[in-house]
Amino acid sequence: MSARENSPRRSTKARSMHRASTIDVTSDMLGLSLAGNSQDPDEPILEFSLACSELITPSLDRKPNSFVAVSVTTPPQAFWTKHAQTEIIEGTSNPIFLSSIAFFQDSLINQLTQVKLSVYDVKDRSQGTMYLLGSGTFFVNELLQEKNHRLHLTLRSAESERVGNITVIAWQMEEKADRSAPVSRSPDTINGRTVLPVDESLTESLGLRSKYASLRKDTLLKSVFGGAISRMYRLPTTDGNHLRILEQMAESGLSIHIPRQFVKLLLEEDAARVCELEELGELSPCWESLRRQIVTQYQTIILNYQETVTDLHQYKGPSFKASSLKADKKLEFVPTNLHIQRMRVQDDSGSDQTYDIVTIGAPAAHCQAFKTGGLRKQLHKFEEAKKHYYEEGCSSSSSQSIIYIPQDIIRAKEIIAHINTLKTQVSYYAERLSRAAKERSANGLDRTLAILADKTRQLVTVCDCKLLGNAIQALDAARPEYIASKASPTAGEADQVMLRNDQDTLVARWTGRNSRSSLHVSWHEEEWEKVWLNVDKSLECIIQRVDKLLQKERLQSGSCEDVFQCDISSSSKKGNPECRAYWINPGPLDETNPSPSSVSSPACHSRNKTNCHTTAEESSPGEWSEALYPLLTTLTDCVSMMSDKAKKAMVFLLMQDSAPTIAMYLSLQYRRDVVFCQTLTALICGFIIKLRNCLHDDGFLRQLYTIGLLAQFESLLSTYGEELAMLEDMSVGIMDLRNVTFKVTQATSNASGDMLPVITGNRDGFNVRIPLPSTMFDALPREIQSGMLLRVQPVLFNVGINEQQTLAEKFGDTSLQEVINMESLVRLNSYYEQFKEVLPDDCK
């Protein structure tokens, strides 16, 4: 059979794919070059398919397993450069290759480029043994000048013997049906050089092109992905036409960029934790020993993070981490084999679809090995250890031990987070109120005061809880002076804090006749009540002063009136209606003299000025600012004092809880950080490319800001051996993505560095800021432009498919796979229910 008869392009009926018209190229066009479609950088400037016939092997009783390797050379280059190769087709002397050979705009070829086609016979694929059957060469201009752009070449071996034929068929697509395609056109001239357009008719319409973003040229994507390689395929369809497939793979610079940011945040978080412990102040020897134990453990883990940050910033290699480096300690936070795989499919009717998948090696802590299992198993062991210490503490002496239930620990962390946030907000709005006073803006003053009052009252509410009050008393009782006072001869059977060495872990416990009740010292409770009551009363003074200033502004008269009267008779839920607020010195208190009168003074003094004439000072432009400044300063000082005292108490509570299992906790946390960083990097890559492709998809964007991003992960890990532990790591890392939110912002410029994602936050929640060029940002809905946080709902489905999974199914245990899949199915169903409820029109 001839190559023409077996060509996959042969058809008797009309089709949209056809050979380009012959273009006459005169011999003096030596400067002729090729130009692709400038509007679609992923469009090849030249594409051809290959088919061999009558291949001959030295062994006549064996048919070849062949593929074609394509090399090129362009003058003045004097050597061959490998460009591409086809797939291997086995057991035939007349192979027709589905993968086409494409040259893109960066290929730097012209009509004088020579192409070499080398046909190989693969004898053993498993061993990679092969030999050269034969080769043939042609010039690009020969292919373009040939009628129907088809060349028939003879393949010759190294001994110049004929070993078969090869046919080269150049591709071109006709214009869309609604446009008339010219049969031929004259070459264009650019910069004095004649340019021959090849395959120009493959260009999509403007509407389709706007939905497609090139990995090579798109402003956003090329800042995130790089090193793209492409392959083309022509697949015959049942109706005699062809599908045109562009397959691309690209690496991502985020493989290094994200871990650098992430590990730095972890380092800052743990360093802040150590600072919080140090700022607890002086503690009695037993508590000091406990603190030193915890700090030492943190300092060890901080050193690891510091080394990782240094290694990542000094790393100058490729951004792609191959699987051979998965156990490299310096790159353990970097995801393995992370790349984007894109498949673009076009058919004869003009349909153009793109499918993007982020591929990553299973996120796992390879450097820490899997002898003790993965994260799921280790987390279970940790919870069992915590439960053991809790039960032991309750059974040993429940009335004499400081025992916090898990809900208390969660609540303590929430209180710290609320205090940090609200304290910052109170300071911010106090500054805004001061600015509004300077500008004498009545509306600004009124609006800002309402927000300030709301934030301050929220803070007071957070600090007014029993858990916090008990923790403050416990911290006060851990001071050396308190221990000393209880140890005095007149103290009777004193309460003490004793350290017990339990399995090399220091555990602090209260002992004494009335140790539990002794914490509820009336003076300590009264002192803390005065602290948050001062904040409440300071706010009341500001509200009354602002009301007075605004009233004077409205009256606009010089009538005789009281300037200001601070009424502190408002009651609180804890205080007596007749009680007064007290200033407590923010400095160290002399706890040996707990008399309230020695540390307190009236919070604000009632002043009744009955002056019929407004003073010059009160009518001056700075009257409002001068009137509010001291009150705002007092409020911020009281808020700072209350927040710091409350935060120290919660830190002390968490210190007590973490002490027994601190070594296990930090080791587990480090492993979790490693796995999560790898998973987070893959998620960010997927979010960026999905957002870019869907900028004009209103349904997806509406889904994004209403119910969040559905991130689907698929795994083929087995539930046998080390892969079982890897699956445990991966499942926990993916589920931790629920603590991630995205925020889309407008990039300051189109420079690549300004469009890289920025991570903020801590282990309780990370936010990823995605900058977009202004043209893309303007296409987003108002909700996303305003900075709405976009949530993530991750799901993982695993199907083990290798021989190890077969062993697990027959002799092992596949329950982990079943549990993971069922958990993800429940979350997926929940997401779909939200989708139907919030976006019913999109379900149709």
Disulfide bonds with the S-S distance in Angstrom:
Cys566-Cys604 2.40
